[in-house]
């Protein structure tokens, strides 16, 4: 098992449930998330920046 620190940018969603689903889908492209955080919000461009630690086999 290897851990990786990643950053990603996603588009804001209308609801919290949709946002969580978008975050999960984005992070699953990199591995299994251990933790993640929204680190910045760009209201003008409607995007969120994420930082996460993920594991891969």
Biopython code that builds the backbone (N, CA, C, O; Angstrom):
import numpy as np
from Bio.PDB.StructureBuilder import StructureBuilder

atoms = [
    (1, "UNK", "N", (0.850, -1.171, 0.000)),
    (1, "UNK", "CA", (0.000, 0.000, 0.000)),
    (1, "UNK", "C", (0.898, 1.238, 0.000)),
    (1, "UNK", "O", (1.851, 1.332, 0.774)),
    (2, "UNK", "N", (0.579, 2.170, -0.870)),
    (2, "UNK", "CA", (1.327, 3.414, -0.991)),
    (2, "UNK", "C", (0.371, 4.583, -0.785)),
    (2, "UNK", "O", (-0.758, 4.563, -1.274)),
    (3, "UNK", "N", (0.829, 5.600, -0.059)),
    (3, "UNK", "CA", (0.010, 6.797, 0.122)),
    (3, "UNK", "C", (0.502, 7.902, -0.803)),
    (3, "UNK", "O", (1.694, 8.004, -1.094)),
    (4, "UNK", "N", (-0.418, 8.711, -1.250)),
    (4, "UNK", "CA", (-0.116, 9.823, -2.149)),
    (4, "UNK", "C", (-0.867, 11.058, -1.680)),
    (4, "UNK", "O", (-2.017, 10.965, -1.249)),
    (5, "UNK", "N", (-0.221, 12.210, -1.762)),
    (5, "UNK", "CA", (-0.866, 13.495, -1.511)),
    (5, "UNK", "C", (-1.258, 14.058, -2.865)),
    (5, "UNK", "O", (-0.419, 14.173, -3.757)),
    (6, "UNK", "N", (-2.523, 14.407, -3.023)),
    (6, "UNK", "CA", (-2.980, 14.941, -4.304)),
    (6, "UNK", "C", (-3.737, 16.250, -4.110)),
    (6, "UNK", "O", (-4.241, 16.548, -3.027)),
    (7, "UNK", "N", (-3.800, 17.009, -5.177)),
    (7, "UNK", "CA", (-4.654, 18.193, -5.228)),
    (7, "UNK", "C", (-5.559, 18.037, -6.444)),
    (7, "UNK", "O", (-5.159, 17.455, -7.453)),
    (8, "UNK", "N", (-6.760, 18.551, -6.348)),
    (8, "UNK", "CA", (-7.714, 18.464, -7.453)),
    (8, "UNK", "C", (-8.618, 19.687, -7.409)),
    (8, "UNK", "O", (-8.756, 20.347, -6.379)),
    (9, "UNK", "N", (-9.223, 19.970, -8.544)),
    (9, "UNK", "CA", (-10.174, 21.070, -8.639)),
    (9, "UNK", "C", (-11.470, 20.519, -9.209)),
    (9, "UNK", "O", (-11.459, 19.799, -10.208)),
    (10, "UNK", "N", (-12.580, 20.854, -8.576)),
    (10, "UNK", "CA", (-13.882, 20.391, -9.053)),
    (10, "UNK", "C", (-14.837, 21.570, -9.161)),
    (10, "UNK", "O", (-14.601, 22.637, -8.594)),
    (11, "UNK", "N", (-15.909, 21.356, -9.893)),
    (11, "UNK", "CA", (-16.948, 22.366, -10.060)),
    (11, "UNK", "C", (-17.918, 22.307, -8.891)),
    (11, "UNK", "O", (-18.278, 21.225, -8.428)),
    (12, "UNK", "N", (-18.340, 23.470, -8.415)),
    (12, "UNK", "CA", (-19.339, 23.528, -7.344)),
    (12, "UNK", "C", (-20.621, 22.845, -7.798)),
    (12, "UNK", "O", (-20.953, 22.843, -8.983)),
    (13, "UNK", "N", (-21.339, 22.264, -6.837)),
    (13, "UNK", "CA", (-22.594, 21.578, -7.104)),
    (13, "UNK", "C", (-23.728, 22.287, -6.373)),
    (13, "UNK", "O", (-23.494, 23.072, -5.454)),
    (14, "UNK", "N", (-24.944, 22.005, -6.785)),
    (14, "UNK", "CA", (-26.125, 22.658, -6.204)),
    (14, "UNK", "C", (-26.420, 22.202, -4.784)),
    (14, "UNK", "O", (-26.874, 22.999, -3.963)),
    (15, "UNK", "N", (-26.170, 20.926, -4.481)),
    (15, "UNK", "CA", (-26.504, 20.400, -3.154)),
    (15, "UNK", "C", (-25.278, 19.763, -2.510)),
    (15, "UNK", "O", (-24.308, 19.427, -3.190)),
    (16, "UNK", "N", (-25.334, 19.605, -1.210)),
    (16, "UNK", "CA", (-24.239, 18.972, -0.471)),
    (16, "UNK", "C", (-24.076, 17.523, -0.915)),
    (16, "UNK", "O", (-22.950, 17.044, -1.052)),
    (17, "UNK", "N", (-25.181, 16.822, -1.141)),
    (17, "UNK", "CA", (-25.116, 15.423, -1.582)),
    (17, "UNK", "C", (-24.417, 15.317, -2.937)),
    (17, "UNK", "O", (-23.584, 14.433, -3.136)),
    (18, "UNK", "N", (-24.751, 16.208, -3.864)),
    (18, "UNK", "CA", (-24.103, 16.204, -5.177)),
    (18, "UNK", "C", (-22.625, 16.552, -5.053)),
    (18, "UNK", "O", (-21.791, 15.974, -5.750)),
    (19, "UNK", "N", (-22.300, 17.485, -4.179)),
    (19, "UNK", "CA", (-20.907, 17.866, -3.965)),
    (19, "UNK", "C", (-20.108, 16.686, -3.422)),
    (19, "UNK", "O", (-19.009, 16.407, -3.900)),
    (20, "UNK", "N", (-20.649, 16.001, -2.436)),
    (20, "UNK", "CA", (-19.954, 14.847, -1.860)),
    (20, "UNK", "C", (-19.752, 13.755, -2.912)),
    (20, "UNK", "O", (-18.693, 13.130, -2.961)),
    (21, "UNK", "N", (-20.749, 13.527, -3.743)),
    (21, "UNK", "CA", (-20.640, 12.530, -4.807)),
    (21, "UNK", "C", (-19.551, 12.926, -5.808)),
    (21, "UNK", "O", (-18.780, 12.071, -6.245)),
    (22, "UNK", "N", (-19.479, 14.190, -6.171)),
    (22, "UNK", "CA", (-18.457, 14.677, -7.104)),
    (22, "UNK", "C", (-17.060, 14.535, -6.506)),
    (22, "UNK", "O", (-16.125, 14.131, -7.198)),
    (23, "UNK", "N", (-16.916, 14.866, -5.226)),
    (23, "UNK", "CA", (-15.624, 14.721, -4.547)),
    (23, "UNK", "C", (-15.209, 13.255, -4.522)),
    (23, "UNK", "O", (-14.066, 12.929, -4.843)),
    (24, "UNK", "N", (-16.120, 12.374, -4.146)),
    (24, "UNK", "CA", (-15.817, 10.938, -4.088)),
    (24, "UNK", "C", (-15.413, 10.396, -5.452)),
    (24, "UNK", "O", (-14.453, 9.633, -5.561)),
    (25, "UNK", "N", (-16.137, 10.785, -6.482)),
    (25, "UNK", "CA", (-15.829, 10.315, -7.833)),
    (25, "UNK", "C", (-14.461, 10.813, -8.297)),
    (25, "UNK", "O", (-13.696, 10.062, -8.902)),
    (26, "UNK", "N", (-14.158, 12.067, -8.016)),
    (26, "UNK", "CA", (-12.867, 12.633, -8.413)),
    (26, "UNK", "C", (-11.719, 11.939, -7.697)),
    (26, "UNK", "O", (-10.729, 11.562, -8.324)),
    (27, "UNK", "N", (-11.849, 11.771, -6.386)),
    (27, "UNK", "CA", (-10.763, 11.168, -5.616)),
    (27, "UNK", "C", (-10.574, 9.692, -5.928)),
    (27, "UNK", "O", (-9.456, 9.186, -5.839)),
    (28, "UNK", "N", (-11.637, 8.994, -6.290)),
    (28, "UNK", "CA", (-11.506, 7.568, -6.607)),
    (28, "UNK", "C", (-10.660, 7.339, -7.856)),
    (28, "UNK", "O", (-10.157, 6.235, -8.063)),
    (29, "UNK", "N", (-10.495, 8.364, -8.689)),
    (29, "UNK", "CA", (-9.599, 8.253, -9.846)),
    (29, "UNK", "C", (-8.141, 8.115, -9.421)),
    (29, "UNK", "O", (-7.320, 7.605, -10.183)),
    (30, "UNK", "N", (-7.815, 8.560, -8.222)),
    (30, "UNK", "CA", (-6.441, 8.552, -7.731)),
    (30, "UNK", "C", (-6.158, 7.403, -6.772)),
    (30, "UNK", "O", (-4.998, 7.033, -6.590)),
    (31, "UNK", "N", (-7.187, 6.829, -6.155)),
    (31, "UNK", "CA", (-7.020, 5.759, -5.178)),
    (31, "UNK", "C", (-8.118, 5.823, -4.137)),
    (31, "UNK", "O", (-9.154, 6.454, -4.345)),
    (32, "UNK", "N", (-7.881, 5.161, -3.012)),
    (32, "UNK", "CA", (-8.847, 5.138, -1.906)),
    (32, "UNK", "C", (-8.551, 6.307, -0.967)),
    (32, "UNK", "O", (-7.476, 6.343, -0.369)),
    (33, "UNK", "N", (-9.465, 7.258, -0.820)),
    (33, "UNK", "CA", (-9.194, 8.416, 0.039)),
    (33, "UNK", "C", (-9.099, 8.040, 1.518)),
    (33, "UNK", "O", (-9.946, 7.315, 2.041)),
    (34, "UNK", "N", (-8.064, 8.541, 2.180)),
    (34, "UNK", "CA", (-7.943, 8.423, 3.632)),
    (34, "UNK", "C", (-8.532, 9.655, 4.301)),
    (34, "UNK", "O", (-9.223, 9.562, 5.315)),
    (35, "UNK", "N", (-8.245, 10.812, 3.711)),
    (35, "UNK", "CA", (-8.797, 12.071, 4.208)),
    (35, "UNK", "C", (-8.773, 13.067, 3.065)),
    (35, "UNK", "O", (-7.982, 12.944, 2.130)),
    (36, "UNK", "N", (-9.652, 14.055, 3.153)),
    (36, "UNK", "CA", (-9.650, 15.119, 2.158)),
    (36, "UNK", "C", (-10.181, 16.395, 2.799)),
    (36, "UNK", "O", (-10.851, 16.361, 3.831)),
    (37, "UNK", "N", (-9.865, 17.523, 2.161)),
    (37, "UNK", "CA", (-10.324, 18.815, 2.660)),
    (37, "UNK", "C", (-10.504, 19.771, 1.486)),
    (37, "UNK", "O", (-9.750, 19.734, 0.513)),
    (38, "UNK", "N", (-11.508, 20.618, 1.596)),
    (38, "UNK", "CA", (-11.667, 21.730, 0.657)),
    (38, "UNK", "C", (-10.730, 22.821, 1.150)),
    (38, "UNK", "O", (-10.864, 23.295, 2.278)),
    (39, "UNK", "N", (-9.781, 23.222, 0.307)),
    (39, "UNK", "CA", (-8.775, 24.193, 0.739)),
    (39, "UNK", "C", (-9.017, 25.600, 0.210)),
    (39, "UNK", "O", (-8.495, 26.569, 0.762)),
    (40, "UNK", "N", (-9.803, 25.719, -0.853)),
    (40, "UNK", "CA", (-10.164, 27.058, -1.327)),
    (40, "UNK", "C", (-11.404, 26.973, -2.206)),
    (40, "UNK", "O", (-11.726, 25.930, -2.776)),
    (41, "UNK", "N", (-12.081, 28.100, -2.293)),
    (41, "UNK", "CA", (-13.292, 28.217, -3.103)),
    (41, "UNK", "C", (-13.142, 29.442, -3.991)),
    (41, "UNK", "O", (-12.818, 30.529, -3.514)),
    (42, "UNK", "N", (-13.378, 29.261, -5.279)),
    (42, "UNK", "CA", (-13.386, 30.378, -6.218)),
    (42, "UNK", "C", (-14.840, 30.612, -6.621)),
    (42, "UNK", "O", (-15.360, 29.942, -7.513)),
    (43, "UNK", "N", (-15.488, 31.562, -5.958)),
    (43, "UNK", "CA", (-16.909, 31.819, -6.197)),
    (43, "UNK", "C", (-17.164, 32.332, -7.612)),
    (43, "UNK", "O", (-18.208, 32.047, -8.199)),
    (44, "UNK", "N", (-16.223, 33.078, -8.152)),
    (44, "UNK", "CA", (-16.405, 33.632, -9.490)),
    (44, "UNK", "C", (-16.405, 32.529, -10.552)),
    (44, "UNK", "O", (-17.238, 32.535, -11.458)),
    (45, "UNK", "N", (-15.466, 31.582, -10.435)),
    (45, "UNK", "CA", (-15.394, 30.489, -11.408)),
    (45, "UNK", "C", (-16.202, 29.267, -10.984)),
    (45, "UNK", "O", (-16.300, 28.294, -11.732)),
    (46, "UNK", "N", (-16.792, 29.315, -9.764)),
    (46, "UNK", "CA", (-17.611, 28.222, -9.246)),
    (46, "UNK", "C", (-16.826, 26.911, -9.139)),
    (46, "UNK", "O", (-17.309, 25.853, -9.542)),
    (47, "UNK", "N", (-15.593, 26.998, -8.582)),
    (47, "UNK", "CA", (-14.767, 25.806, -8.403)),
    (47, "UNK", "C", (-14.284, 25.698, -6.964)),
    (47, "UNK", "O", (-14.216, 26.687, -6.234)),
    (48, "UNK", "N", (-13.951, 24.470, -6.575)),
    (48, "UNK", "CA", (-13.379, 24.174, -5.264)),
    (48, "UNK", "C", (-12.031, 23.514, -5.470)),
    (48, "UNK", "O", (-11.864, 22.711, -6.387)),
    (49, "UNK", "N", (-11.070, 23.847, -4.625)),
    (49, "UNK", "CA", (-9.784, 23.155, -4.625)),
    (49, "UNK", "C", (-9.786, 22.157, -3.477)),
    (49, "UNK", "O", (-10.201, 22.476, -2.362)),
    (50, "UNK", "N", (-9.320, 20.948, -3.761)),
    (50, "UNK", "CA", (-9.252, 19.880, -2.769)),
    (50, "UNK", "C", (-7.813, 19.457, -2.554)),
    (50, "UNK", "O", (-6.994, 19.508, -3.472)),
    (51, "UNK", "N", (-7.513, 19.040, -1.338)),
    (51, "UNK", "CA", (-6.273, 18.338, -1.031)),
    (51, "UNK", "C", (-6.685, 17.036, -0.384)),
    (51, "UNK", "O", (-7.620, 17.003, 0.416)),
    (52, "UNK", "N", (-5.991, 15.957, -0.726)),
    (52, "UNK", "CA", (-6.367, 14.651, -0.190)),
    (52, "UNK", "C", (-5.145, 13.759, -0.046)),
    (52, "UNK", "O", (-4.129, 13.941, -0.718)),
    (53, "UNK", "N", (-5.276, 12.795, 0.847)),
    (53, "UNK", "CA", (-4.320, 11.702, 0.961)),
    (53, "UNK", "C", (-5.078, 10.452, 0.541)),
    (53, "UNK", "O", (-6.133, 10.137, 1.092)),
    (54, "UNK", "N", (-4.526, 9.738, -0.449)),
    (54, "UNK", "CA", (-5.156, 8.520, -0.951)),
    (54, "UNK", "C", (-4.157, 7.373, -0.887)),
    (54, "UNK", "O", (-2.947, 7.593, -0.835)),
    (55, "UNK", "N", (-4.673, 6.151, -0.891)),
    (55, "UNK", "CA", (-3.812, 4.972, -0.930)),
    (55, "UNK", "C", (-4.052, 4.212, -2.227)),
    (55, "UNK", "O", (-5.149, 4.220, -2.784)),
    (56, "UNK", "N", (-2.998, 3.560, -2.686)),
    (56, "UNK", "CA", (-3.088, 2.666, -3.842)),
    (56, "UNK", "C", (-2.395, 1.364, -3.479)),
    (56, "UNK", "O", (-1.515, 1.335, -2.619)),
    (57, "UNK", "N", (-2.799, 0.293, -4.138)),
    (57, "UNK", "CA", (-2.182, -1.017, -3.874)),
    (57, "UNK", "C", (-0.856, -1.169, -4.563)),
    (57, "UNK", "O", (-0.213, -2.212, -4.441)),
]
sb = StructureBuilder()
sb.init_structure("model")
sb.init_model(0)
sb.init_chain("A")
sb.init_seg("    ")
for serial, (resi, resn, name, xyz) in enumerate(atoms, 1):
    if name == "N":
        sb.init_residue(resn, " ", resi, " ")
    sb.init_atom(name, np.array(xyz, "f"), 0.0, 1.0, " ", f" {name:<3s}", serial, name[0])
structure = sb.get_structure()
